[in-house]
Amino acid sequence: MALVRTVYEATRDFPPEETYALTSQLRRAAVSIPSNFAEGAGRDGHKEFLRFLSIARGSLSELETRLLIAADLGYLAREHRAFVLLDRVSRLLAGLHKSVAAPG
């Protein structure tokens, strides 16, 4: 949730012309990550949970791409906390996916 909050805070200062473009896309991708995690956790069985973890990882990749675009456009510094949290969430999701996928 910290990543979502950070993305929302970071995009508040984006130019108004980005409201319905990059700002909206960043926010939707960020919200999609914990939403898919939660939906997968609420489903029956490991197979479905893995599927939703994969979707969350895809949303994380979308978020990373859009954050890089925002940085390239000068809307966000590459040192912004969002990039640090993105890396942390990426590692956590990868580890969880590996753990759930492991036989046993």
Short mmCIF file of the C-alpha atoms (twelve columns), coordinates in Angstrom:
data_MODEL
# 
_entry.id   MODEL 
# 
loop_
_atom_site.group_PDB 
_atom_site.id 
_atom_site.type_symbol 
_atom_site.label_atom_id 
_atom_site.label_alt_id 
_atom_site.label_comp_id 
_atom_site.label_asym_id 
_atom_site.label_seq_id 
_atom_site.Cartn_x 
_atom_site.Cartn_y 
_atom_site.Cartn_z 
_atom_site.pdbx_PDB_model_num 
ATOM 1   C CA . MET A 1   0.000  0.000   0.000   1 
ATOM 2   C CA . ALA A 2   2.967  2.317   0.549   1 
ATOM 3   C CA . LEU A 3   3.748  2.097   -3.163  1 
ATOM 4   C CA . VAL A 4   0.187  3.100   -4.069  1 
ATOM 5   C CA . ARG A 5   0.263  6.040   -1.668  1 
ATOM 6   C CA . THR A 6   3.668  7.139   -2.984  1 
ATOM 7   C CA . VAL A 7   2.482  7.013   -6.601  1 
ATOM 8   C CA . TYR A 8   -0.598 9.075   -5.733  1 
ATOM 9   C CA . GLU A 9   1.538  11.639  -3.919  1 
ATOM 10  C CA . ALA A 10  4.087  11.801  -6.743  1 
ATOM 11  C CA . THR A 11  1.467  12.306  -9.447  1 
ATOM 12  C CA . ARG A 12  -0.242 15.210  -7.648  1 
ATOM 13  C CA . ASP A 13  2.402  17.521  -9.081  1 
ATOM 14  C CA . PHE A 14  2.250  16.225  -12.643 1 
ATOM 15  C CA . PRO A 15  1.105  18.720  -15.292 1 
ATOM 16  C CA . PRO A 16  -2.680 19.074  -15.658 1 
ATOM 17  C CA . GLU A 17  -2.552 17.784  -19.238 1 
ATOM 18  C CA . GLU A 18  -1.392 14.420  -17.852 1 
ATOM 19  C CA . THR A 19  -4.452 13.978  -15.615 1 
ATOM 20  C CA . TYR A 20  -6.230 11.602  -17.985 1 
ATOM 21  C CA . ALA A 21  -3.059 10.119  -19.439 1 
ATOM 22  C CA . LEU A 22  0.099  9.284   -17.514 1 
ATOM 23  C CA . THR A 23  -1.249 10.255  -14.067 1 
ATOM 24  C CA . SER A 24  -4.302 8.031   -14.434 1 
ATOM 25  C CA . GLN A 25  -2.293 5.163   -15.912 1 
ATOM 26  C CA . LEU A 26  0.279  5.261   -13.109 1 
ATOM 27  C CA . ARG A 27  -2.392 5.284   -10.442 1 
ATOM 28  C CA . ARG A 28  -4.359 2.423   -12.009 1 
ATOM 29  C CA . ALA A 29  -1.243 0.263   -12.392 1 
ATOM 30  C CA . ALA A 30  -0.236 0.944   -8.774  1 
ATOM 31  C CA . VAL A 31  -3.703 0.089   -7.417  1 
ATOM 32  C CA . SER A 32  -3.837 -3.046  -9.555  1 
ATOM 33  C CA . ILE A 33  -0.864 -4.622  -7.759  1 
ATOM 34  C CA . PRO A 34  -2.358 -5.042  -4.254  1 
ATOM 35  C CA . SER A 35  -5.821 -5.556  -5.739  1 
ATOM 36  C CA . ASN A 36  -4.710 -8.614  -7.711  1 
ATOM 37  C CA . PHE A 37  -2.772 -9.913  -4.738  1 
ATOM 38  C CA . ALA A 38  -5.894 -9.624  -2.569  1 
ATOM 39  C CA . GLU A 39  -8.151 -11.204 -5.165  1 
ATOM 40  C CA . GLY A 40  -5.765 -14.127 -5.635  1 
ATOM 41  C CA . ALA A 41  -5.466 -14.653 -1.893  1 
ATOM 42  C CA . GLY A 42  -9.246 -14.818 -1.671  1 
ATOM 43  C CA . ARG A 43  -9.515 -17.526 -4.318  1 
ATOM 44  C CA . ASP A 44  -9.389 -21.267 -3.806  1 
ATOM 45  C CA . GLY A 45  -6.126 -23.052 -4.407  1 
ATOM 46  C CA . HIS A 46  -2.529 -22.321 -5.231  1 
ATOM 47  C CA . LYS A 47  -3.051 -22.341 -8.983  1 
ATOM 48  C CA . GLU A 48  -5.451 -19.396 -8.922  1 
ATOM 49  C CA . PHE A 49  -3.322 -17.531 -6.398  1 
ATOM 50  C CA . LEU A 50  -0.314 -17.963 -8.698  1 
ATOM 51  C CA . ARG A 51  -2.316 -16.628 -11.633 1 
ATOM 52  C CA . PHE A 52  -3.243 -13.462 -9.742  1 
ATOM 53  C CA . LEU A 53  0.320  -13.052 -8.472  1 
ATOM 54  C CA . SER A 54  1.431  -13.175 -12.104 1 
ATOM 55  C CA . ILE A 55  -1.110 -10.495 -12.994 1 
ATOM 56  C CA . ALA A 56  0.161  -8.365  -10.089 1 
ATOM 57  C CA . ARG A 57  3.714  -8.771  -11.382 1 
ATOM 58  C CA . GLY A 58  2.540  -7.666  -14.823 1 
ATOM 59  C CA . SER A 59  0.973  -4.562  -13.291 1 
ATOM 60  C CA . LEU A 60  4.238  -3.916  -11.476 1 
ATOM 61  C CA . SER A 61  6.083  -4.036  -14.807 1 
ATOM 62  C CA . GLU A 62  3.561  -1.597  -16.294 1 
ATOM 63  C CA . LEU A 63  4.077  0.706   -13.333 1 
ATOM 64  C CA . GLU A 64  7.846  0.556   -13.729 1 
ATOM 65  C CA . THR A 65  7.619  1.436   -17.417 1 
ATOM 66  C CA . ARG A 66  5.329  4.384   -16.723 1 
ATOM 67  C CA . LEU A 67  7.509  5.628   -13.872 1 
ATOM 68  C CA . LEU A 68  10.505 5.529   -16.220 1 
ATOM 69  C CA . ILE A 69  8.515  7.494   -18.796 1 
ATOM 70  C CA . ALA A 70  7.584  10.048  -16.129 1 
ATOM 71  C CA . ALA A 71  11.249 10.344  -15.184 1 
ATOM 72  C CA . ASP A 72  12.290 10.740  -18.838 1 
ATOM 73  C CA . LEU A 73  9.724  13.521  -19.218 1 
ATOM 74  C CA . GLY A 74  11.133 15.268  -16.158 1 
ATOM 75  C CA . TYR A 75  8.046  14.776  -13.992 1 
ATOM 76  C CA . LEU A 76  9.823  12.553  -11.490 1 
ATOM 77  C CA . ALA A 77  13.421 12.098  -10.335 1 
ATOM 78  C CA . ARG A 78  14.958 8.664   -10.836 1 
ATOM 79  C CA . GLU A 79  15.854 8.769   -7.153  1 
ATOM 80  C CA . HIS A 80  12.196 9.144   -6.145  1 
ATOM 81  C CA . ARG A 81  10.952 6.867   -3.369  1 
ATOM 82  C CA . ALA A 82  8.542  5.220   -5.844  1 
ATOM 83  C CA . PHE A 83  11.476 3.509   -7.562  1 
ATOM 84  C CA . VAL A 84  12.805 2.184   -4.243  1 
ATOM 85  C CA . LEU A 85  9.382  0.824   -3.279  1 
ATOM 86  C CA . LEU A 86  8.901  -0.625  -6.762  1 
ATOM 87  C CA . ASP A 87  12.103 -2.619  -6.345  1 
ATOM 88  C CA . ARG A 88  11.067 -3.797  -2.879  1 
ATOM 89  C CA . VAL A 89  7.608  -4.905  -4.028  1 
ATOM 90  C CA . SER A 90  9.141  -6.631  -7.045  1 
ATOM 91  C CA . ARG A 91  11.425 -8.688  -4.812  1 
ATOM 92  C CA . LEU A 92  8.586  -9.551  -2.425  1 
ATOM 93  C CA . LEU A 93  6.259  -10.642 -5.223  1 
ATOM 94  C CA . ALA A 94  8.990  -12.717 -6.881  1 
ATOM 95  C CA . GLY A 95  9.778  -14.448 -3.605  1 
ATOM 96  C CA . LEU A 96  6.133  -15.090 -2.823  1 
ATOM 97  C CA . HIS A 97  5.506  -16.418 -6.325  1 
ATOM 98  C CA . LYS A 98  8.480  -18.772 -6.002  1 
ATOM 99  C CA . SER A 99  7.332  -19.924 -2.568  1 
ATOM 100 C CA . VAL A 100 3.750  -20.600 -3.638  1 
ATOM 101 C CA . ALA A 101 4.869  -22.317 -6.847  1 
ATOM 102 C CA . ALA A 102 7.297  -24.612 -5.029  1 
ATOM 103 C CA . PRO A 103 6.043  -28.183 -4.762  1 
ATOM 104 C CA . GLY A 104 5.257  -29.394 -1.331  1 
# 
